[in-house]
């Protein structure tokens, strides 16, 4: 069923199992005690950053499948994407598992888009169990989007730190976290051109999707135990709260942003974490663990993505952004 | 309903309208008389190739929406992706239309993946009407994947020519072309590392999906008026026919490949066309026009995609490929 831009799942598919792999820096923060694997060395035994990123994603998928008691033949669909050009981490992971595979791209909101498509498939009977997964790696993202690490460029204060990590969940009909509905985002572009200020660029997209979601589901912010945005960071989160306040919604009491909370000390990474792996690891470790334990009953997860490329920015374009929201409820 | 890797649509959503935009070189070939817009100048009045590619995609979408008698508010979902890094053509088109947007990436099989996801959404009641669209541009693909055009590099004989064009269709409950089922592909990699020989790399993926499809649907090649693959080109098509023959299926009588048929003279472009736009323009002009007129009754469309990037090839990886198939039937 559809209302506005929100799709309501009649069977309410479940998050059956979940897993997260994170880097050494991420281990120091809030998810350190919740991740399934934390790396000693961010190369993860591989010869390149890109291969390490792919290996993290594959590991997260494999662990989530195993934790749910699924065999590889139970998985009818894998929905995944990542930040690398042509989503090679996802495609090369899919090569390894040989699951039927749908590649998606939604920048840092890939986790919620993957969950949305996977839940849609399970709800409609197109797959009994579907994997939704994504990840990112600080070093591969830096060299693709910014500068070679070896240059040692100074980071501006509004910048965020791409998370090294991957998260995966299996969606099927079993488990105690149900997916009740999802709001499909529209692309928003408020003209921000500063590629170091993703939080400011993405906040309007998060605002647009949250407003749409509250309207479609006839809920209010206080109906949720927690409203989790993807990776707006500290600055972007403040902007989102302001934007929501202007529209008559106060989310200050129960909003958290994965980018803002993932690192222990807001120092080197300035506004916090970002990257497709950011909300993927926070959701698939900390949040889902708390939900499975009954500590959070109703969660709204709205990951955010900046849909730029180095070429679009180089050609003078501003940054289009999107946010897809998934509503989760403890059974 | 699901059987094997094939999903069967209970409501059998329809291709309600379709449109294609193609470049000046493509106009000379089979689709010239069927495309809605053919460009005089492949820059399409824009300052860069990438902006021209995006404009073609937007034009195809707009025309397909208008031809079906839809207004922009009727469109509940846009599913799109393209070959450019971070699928900027799709994202920037989505910015223009403000449709709820799911970004996908499946290289040159993006048209069939988009149709599959859009059909899934319509069939499940998650969207009343959904756009599936993709495109590519010779010049933007060359400079991203290969060499600057200005270098004038010699093309090897096994190479294909990236199609300049975009195609879009609207899927809803009205129209005389129904989508009965779709087979979700698995990633296949037979170890081909020659980035100029995409046909050889992709043929095994097409073979795998066709075999799976025939098994799941209990059909044979002769049950279809035409079996359309994406962009294997002349060499890849011969490989596919051989592979199918070895497995006991003779597709030689009714197989056509969009890459093989799109250009008039197989000369400069060697093995034919490729790119996400290749099958997108052929399907959304020539094939759908013939289906709508009742000339083809049952069509199997299996686009193929090579999931490599310049980084993966540079790091010594072989080329993983995928093919998603969509079965279409005249009403």
Interface residues (C-beta under 8 A of the other chain):
Chain A: X1 X2 X5 X7 X47 X48 X50 X51 X76 X77 X81 X83 X84 X85 X86 X87 X88 X91 X92 X94 X95 X98 X99 X100 X101 X102 X103 X104 X105 X106 X107 X113 X116 X117 X120 X121 X123 X124 X125 X126 X127 X128 X144 X184 X185 X186 X187 X188 X189 X307 X308 X309 X310 X311 X312 X315 X317 X320 X322
Chain B: X1 X2 X5 X7 X47 X48 X50 X51 X76 X77 X81 X83 X84 X85 X86 X87 X88 X91 X92 X94 X95 X98 X99 X100 X101 X102 X103 X104 X105 X106 X107 X113 X116 X117 X120 X121 X123 X124 X125 X126 X127 X128 X144 X184 X185 X186 X187 X188 X189 X307 X308 X309 X310 X311 X312 X315 X317 X320 X322
